[in-house]
């Protein structure tokens, strides 16, 4: 993530303009060259750029963009009791009810948010509907009368939280309904995807050099991804050359693998976030100690590519099982970044995979406090002003593949995770204390065997996640709704105090603050989202926790 200086703003705006308007720019330059009778080679260069970009737009970009107008296929609804428990837990963790409501309505005037507007928001949030009589509601949908009664109850409880009644009727405010609203995207040039392809090849070369093996999709699947990855089209090679390309154990996911040779440490499953694939993480992955096995999944739908839709939760878990089984991994730890924390949630809630996860390190997680509007608003609706916001807006949220993933395949109820779930004790059968839906289930105390080790890394200047609120949530021993508003300075000093040092060596801030629940919080006060992977000093601090949890 770039900074916020005026020069970075000028640079990023110029890059966006060229990438977004490459077709008319190349066409105009070619026309001017023709009209002024410049050397023919220059005309043919820009003429070819114009023609190829136009062909790509017609044959690839526009058909992919048409997919954005489809309807989301929502997961099965929770039961009434599960919805009630989820609503109650959400209400207990809303630090500022007025801001919460205002931001879910795109920063609207509170006077424009009335009872029917809030009903619309809750219809989407808890019932996946646009209206009470939505014809797209599934077979498991509630009857309209029952649904209205439940909504009235939620609205009454919201009024209690606000400390005031909502005005009757409907105002002009429009709610943010991620999987129902129109999906916005912006055109990007064929030549941008050429850059993506070059970066991808550089990532491939770097990881091969550092001892990783590439497990690719089959050629037919690989050809369905644009830009097409040349290494994926190589034949499977024999002997030592097999590291250049081997067939993936999954028919839907490619990944990178480094063999696990240490009998005393846990291997690492790494899941990246939205961006340009594994490129920002290559130094971090190569610095994980030798002998510690690594599997780095490639989530291509969020990697600046035109590809198939993201896997639904059951399919994703199925393919993770195949990959882990192929390499003989039984127990392991997870390190995930940003969007990767969502997929981590799915693994932790899995009845068979969750108990095998001995430790978790979440970096810039978006799955905690997902009921708050900050992440959805900041990533998909905020209009950019600063350089880093423009970078996030154009290269991430407006990327066609990412827009499809978030707008039609991101379901907050199945992606949300609570801090208690992260360290949920395992019973005698190795099953976590939470259900697949994130609703608390009782477990007898005598059955408890152990807790999972968990670290959460937060950046103080994160432009997506409200990290101060998230840090307060992790540190507190009760819900956010019952806490006084946090003081930024006091909270930051607590997280960086000498008492918070959990790493060996005792350097100030080297480790993390250990909460009463047993979650280690690492605070990086001057960093923005994803910048923890940029500099060796910050990576070293993160790696010290990974080594500790691996048992190195």
Long-range contacts (C-beta under 8 A, 24 or more apart in sequence): 1-388, 1-391, 1-392, 1-463, 1-528, 1-529, 1-530, 1-531, 2-387, 2-388, 2-391, 3-387, 3-388, 3-528, 4-386, 4-387, 4-388, 5-387, 8-387, 8-388, 9-386, 9-387, 9-390, 11-387, 12-387, 12-390, 12-391, 12-394, 13-390, 16-390, 16-394, 18-189, 19-188, 19-189, 19-191, 19-192, 19-394, 20-186, 20-187, 20-188, 20-189, 20-394, 22-49, 22-53, 22-189, 22-190, 22-191, 22-192, 23-50, 23-53, 23-54, 23-57, 23-189, 26-50, 26-53, 49-191, 52-190, 53-189, 53-190, 53-191, 56-190, 56-193, 57-187, 57-190, 60-226, 60-306, 61-187, 61-306, 61-400, 64-306, 64-400, 64-401, 64-404, 65-185, 65-400, 67-309, 67-404, 68-183, 68-185, 68-400, 68-403, 68-404, 68-407, 68-408, 69-182, 69-183, 70-408, 71-136, 71-408, 72-128, 72-179, 72-180, 72-407, 72-408, 72-409, 72-411, 73-312, 73-408, 74-128, 74-138, 74-179, 74-411, 75-312, 75-313, 75-411, 75-413, 75-414, 76-138, 76-140, 77-127, 77-128, 77-138, 77-140, 77-141, 77-142, 78-126, 78-413, 78-437, 78-439, 80-142, 80-150, 81-439, 82-435, 82-437, 82-439, 83-126, 83-150, 85-439, 85-440, 86-126, 86-413, 86-437, 86-438, 86-439, 87-126, 87-154, 87-157, 89-418, 90-371, 91-157, 91-158, 91-161, 91-481, 92-479, 92-480, 92-481, 92-482, 93-369, 93-371, 93-372, 93-473, 93-479, 93-480, 93-481, 94-161, 94-371, 94-372, 94-480, 94-481, 95-469, 95-472, 95-480, 95-481, 95-483, 95-485, 95-486, 96-485, 97-158, 97-161, 97-162, 97-163, 97-481, 98-162, 100-372, 100-373, 101-158, 101-162, 103-373, 103-374, 103-377, 104-175, 104-176, 104-373, 104-377, 105-173, 105-174, 105-175, 105-176, 106-173, 106-174, 106-175, 106-176, 106-377, 106-381, 107-377, 108-171, 108-172, 108-173, 108-174, 109-173, 111-167, 111-171, 112-171, 112-172, 112-173, 113-166, 113-171, 113-173, 114-166, 114-167, 114-168, 114-169, 114-170, 114-171, 114-173, 115-155, 115-166, 115-167, 115-168, 115-169, 115-170, 116-169, 116-170, 116-171, 117-170, 117-171, 117-173, 117-174, 117-175, 118-155, 118-158, 118-166, 119-151, 119-155, 120-175, 120-177, 121-175, 121-177, 122-151, 122-154, 122-155, 123-147, 123-151, 124-175, 124-177, 124-179, 124-180, 125-177, 125-412, 125-413, 126-154, 126-413, 128-179, 128-411, 130-177, 130-180, 161-481, 176-373, 176-376, 176-377, 176-380, 176-381, 178-376, 178-380, 178-406, 178-407, 178-410, 178-412, 179-407, 179-408, 179-409, 179-410, 179-411, 181-407, 183-403, 183-404, 183-407, 183-408, 184-380, 184-398, 184-403, 185-398, 185-399, 185-400, 185-403, 186-394, 186-398, 188-399, 188-400, 193-226, 193-227, 193-304, 193-305, 193-306, 194-227, 196-227, 196-276, 196-304, 196-305, 197-227, 197-228, 197-229, 197-230, 199-276, 199-277, 199-279, 200-227, 200-229, 200-276, 200-277, 200-279, 201-230, 201-231, 202-279, 203-277, 203-278, 203-279, 203-282, 204-229, 204-231, 206-282, 206-286, 207-256, 207-278, 207-282, 207-285, 207-286, 208-243, 208-244, 210-282, 210-285, 210-286, 211-258, 212-243, 212-256, 212-257, 212-258, 212-285, 212-294, 212-296, 213-242, 213-243, 213-246, 213-256, 213-257, 213-258, 213-259, 214-243, 214-244, 214-245, 214-246, 214-254, 214-256, 215-246, 215-247, 215-248, 215-249, 215-254, 215-255, 215-256, 215-257, 215-323, 216-245, 216-246, 216-247, 216-248, 216-254, 217-248, 217-251, 217-252, 217-253, 217-254, 218-247, 218-248, 218-251, 221-251, 221-252, 222-254, 224-307, 224-308, 225-300, 225-305, 225-306, 225-307, 225-308, 226-305, 226-306, 226-307, 227-305, 248-323, 249-322, 249-323, 249-325, 249-326, 249-327, 250-319, 250-320, 250-322, 250-323, 251-319, 252-308, 252-311, 252-315, 252-319, 253-297, 253-298, 253-299, 253-311, 253-319, 253-323, 254-298, 254-300, 255-295, 255-296, 255-297, 255-298, 255-323, 256-285, 256-294, 256-295, 256-296, 256-298, 257-293, 257-294, 257-295, 257-296, 257-327, 258-288, 258-292, 258-293, 258-294, 259-293, 260-291, 260-292, 260-293, 260-327, 260-329, 261-291, 261-293, 262-291, 262-292, 262-293, 262-552, 264-551, 265-289, 265-291, 265-292, 265-550, 265-551, 265-552, 266-292, 266-331, 266-332, 266-333, 266-358, 266-359, 266-549, 266-550, 266-551, 267-292, 267-293, 267-294, 267-295, 267-329, 267-332, 267-333, 267-550, 268-292, 268-293, 268-294, 268-295, 268-332, 268-333, 268-334, 268-335, 268-546, 268-550, 269-295, 269-297, 269-324, 269-329, 269-332, 269-333, 269-334, 269-335, 270-294, 270-295, 270-296, 270-297, 270-334, 270-335, 270-336, 270-340, 271-297, 271-299, 271-334, 271-335, 271-336, 271-337, 271-340, 271-341, 271-343, 271-344, 272-296, 272-297, 272-298, 272-299, 272-303, 272-336, 272-337, 272-338, 272-339, 272-340, 273-302, 273-336, 273-337, 273-338, 273-339, 273-340, 273-364, 273-530, 274-302, 274-338, 274-339, 274-396, 274-402, 275-302, 275-303, 275-304, 275-395, 275-396, 275-530, 276-303, 276-304, 277-303, 277-304, 280-530, 280-533, 280-534, 281-337, 281-533, 283-533, 283-536, 283-539, 284-533, 284-539, 284-542, 284-543, 287-539, 287-543, 288-543, 288-546, 289-547, 289-550, 289-552, 292-550, 292-552, 293-327, 293-329, 295-323, 295-324, 295-327, 295-329, 297-323, 297-343, 299-339, 299-340, 299-343, 300-401, 301-401, 301-402, 301-404, 301-405, 301-409, 302-339, 302-401, 302-402, 302-405, 303-401, 304-395, 304-399, 304-401, 304-402, 305-401, 306-400, 306-401, 307-401, 309-404, 309-405, 309-408, 309-409, 310-405, 310-409, 312-409, 313-346, 313-414, 316-343, 316-346, 317-346, 317-347, 317-350, 317-353, 320-347, 320-353, 321-352, 321-353, 324-353, 324-356, 330-356, 331-356, 331-357, 331-358, 332-356, 332-357, 332-358, 333-357, 333-358, 333-359, 333-360, 333-361, 333-453, 333-546, 333-549, 333-550, 334-359, 334-360, 334-361, 335-360, 335-361, 335-363, 335-546, 336-360, 336-361, 336-362, 336-363, 336-365, 337-363, 337-364, 337-530, 337-533, 338-363, 338-364, 338-365, 338-366, 338-464, 338-529, 338-530, 339-366, 341-365, 341-366, 341-367, 341-368, 341-417, 342-366, 342-367, 342-410, 342-415, 344-417, 345-414, 345-415, 345-416, 345-417, 346-414, 346-415, 348-417, 348-421, 348-422, 348-432, 349-417, 349-421, 349-432, 349-434, 349-435, 349-436, 349-438, 350-436, 351-431, 351-432, 351-436, 354-431, 354-432, 355-426, 355-430, 355-431, 355-432, 357-452, 358-452, 358-453, 358-549, 359-452, 359-453, 359-454, 359-455, 359-549, 359-550, 360-422, 360-452, 360-453, 360-454, 360-455, 361-454, 361-455, 361-456, 361-457, 361-542, 361-545, 361-546, 361-549, 362-422, 362-454, 362-455, 362-456, 362-457, 363-457, 363-532, 363-533, 363-542, 364-457, 364-458, 364-459, 364-462, 364-464, 364-465, 364-529, 364-530, 364-532, 365-456, 365-465, 365-470, 366-464, 366-465, 367-415, 367-416, 367-417, 368-416, 368-417, 368-418, 368-419, 368-456, 368-470, 368-473, 368-474, 369-466, 369-469, 369-470, 369-473, 370-412, 370-415, 370-416, 370-417, 371-412, 371-416, 372-466, 372-469, 374-464, 374-465, 374-466, 374-469, 375-464, 375-465, 376-412, 378-463, 378-464, 378-465, 379-406, 379-464, 380-406, 380-407, 388-463, 388-528, 389-463, 392-463, 392-464, 392-529, 413-437, 413-438, 414-438, 419-473, 419-474, 419-517, 419-519, 420-517, 422-452, 422-454, 422-519, 423-451, 423-452, 423-454, 423-517, 423-518, 423-519, 424-451, 424-452, 425-449, 425-450, 425-451, 426-450, 426-452, 451-518, 453-518, 453-520, 453-549, 454-518, 454-519, 454-520, 455-512, 455-519, 455-520, 455-521, 455-522, 455-545, 455-549, 456-519, 456-520, 456-521, 456-522, 457-512, 457-522, 457-524, 457-532, 457-542, 457-545, 458-521, 458-522, 458-523, 458-524, 459-524, 459-527, 459-528, 459-529, 459-530, 459-531, 459-532, 460-492, 460-523, 460-524, 460-525, 460-526, 460-527, 461-525, 461-526, 461-527, 461-528, 462-527, 462-528, 462-529, 463-528, 463-529, 464-529, 465-529, 468-492, 471-495, 471-521, 471-523, 474-515, 474-517, 474-519, 474-521, 475-513, 475-515, 475-521, 477-516, 477-517, 492-523, 492-525, 495-521, 495-523, 496-523, 496-525, 502-545, 503-541, 503-544, 503-545, 503-548, 504-544, 504-548, 505-544, 509-541, 510-541, 510-544, 511-541, 511-544, 511-545, 512-545, 520-545
